[in-house]
Amino acid sequence: MSKLKLKPMSGYIIVKPAENETKTASGIILPANDGEKPQYGEVLAVGDDLIKDGFTIKAPVKVGDRVIYKKWGGEDIEVDAQKYQICEFAHILAQLV
């Protein structure tokens, strides 16, 4: 994997969304445009801690963690034909363990 050419600002992370499932557990093949985008992925970059109203909000995750984020949170971007999600720290709902 090539080096990520993005650095998130304070209070943000960059996530590589998981690939859409193309087959159900029972083996049914899904069409390419079926369903919604995944709400989870791998953290590729973490911005600095956020300082807001005099309080420091530390990053809740680190690079390499797998996270679930809000359905409508963050921004979809594409760099060098790769899709990414930029999310605020507050949009992280859970960490997959």
ZAMARGU-4260 file (C-alpha; in steps of 0.2 Angstrom, whole numbers, plus 5000, padded with zeros to 4 digits):
<rodrens>
0) 5000/5000/5000 | 5007/5017/4995 | 5009/5031/5008 | 4993/5041/5012 | 4994/5058/5004
5) 4982/5066/5017 | 4984/5072/5034 | 4968/5076/5044 | 4966/5092/5054 | 4964/5092/5073
10) 4949/5083/5078 | 4947/5072/5062 | 4952/5055/5056 | 4953/5047/5039 | 4945/5030/5037
15) 4946/5018/5022 | 4929/5011/5021 | 4926/4992/5020 | 4922/4985/5004 | 4903/4982/5001
20) 4898/4964/5003 | 4894/4956/4986 | 4887/4940/4993 | 4875/4936/5008 | 4879/4923/5021
25) 4867/4911/5012 | 4877/4913/4996 | 4865/4925/4986 | 4875/4936/4974 | 4870/4955/4977
30) 4870/4967/4962 | 4885/4980/4962 | 4873/4995/4966 | 4864/4986/4980 | 4862/4994/4997
35) 4871/5007/5006 | 4889/5011/5008 | 4898/5003/5023 | 4898/5012/5040 | 4914/5004/5046
40) 4932/5004/5040 | 4951/5005/5045 | 4958/5021/5052 | 4973/5027/5041 | 4977/5043/5049
45) 4973/5053/5065 | 4973/5072/5067 | 4980/5080/5082 | 4970/5081/5098 | 4956/5094/5097
50) 4956/5109/5109 | 4939/5116/5111 | 4933/5129/5124 | 4950/5127/5133 | 4947/5108/5134
55) 4958/5095/5125 | 4948/5081/5117 | 4960/5066/5113 | 4959/5055/5098 | 4948/5040/5103
60) 4957/5029/5090 | 4974/5026/5083 | 4980/5021/5065 | 4976/5003/5061 | 4960/5002/5072
65) 4944/4997/5064 | 4929/5008/5068 | 4911/5010/5065 | 4906/5028/5061 | 4889/5038/5060
70) 4879/5034/5044 | 4879/5052/5038 | 4894/5058/5047 | 4910/5064/5039 | 4914/5067/5021
75) 4917/5055/5006 | 4932/5059/4996 | 4942/5051/4983 | 4961/5053/4980 | 4971/5043/4967
80) 4955/5032/4963 | 4954/5027/4982 | 4939/5031/4992 | 4941/5038/5010 | 4929/5045/5024
85) 4935/5060/5034 | 4926/5059/5051 | 4926/5070/5066 | 4931/5061/5083 | 4913/5063/5088
90) 4907/5053/5073 | 4916/5037/5079 | 4903/5026/5087 | 4913/5010/5091 | 4929/5001/5089
95) 4929/4984/5082 | 4939/4972/5093
</rodrens>
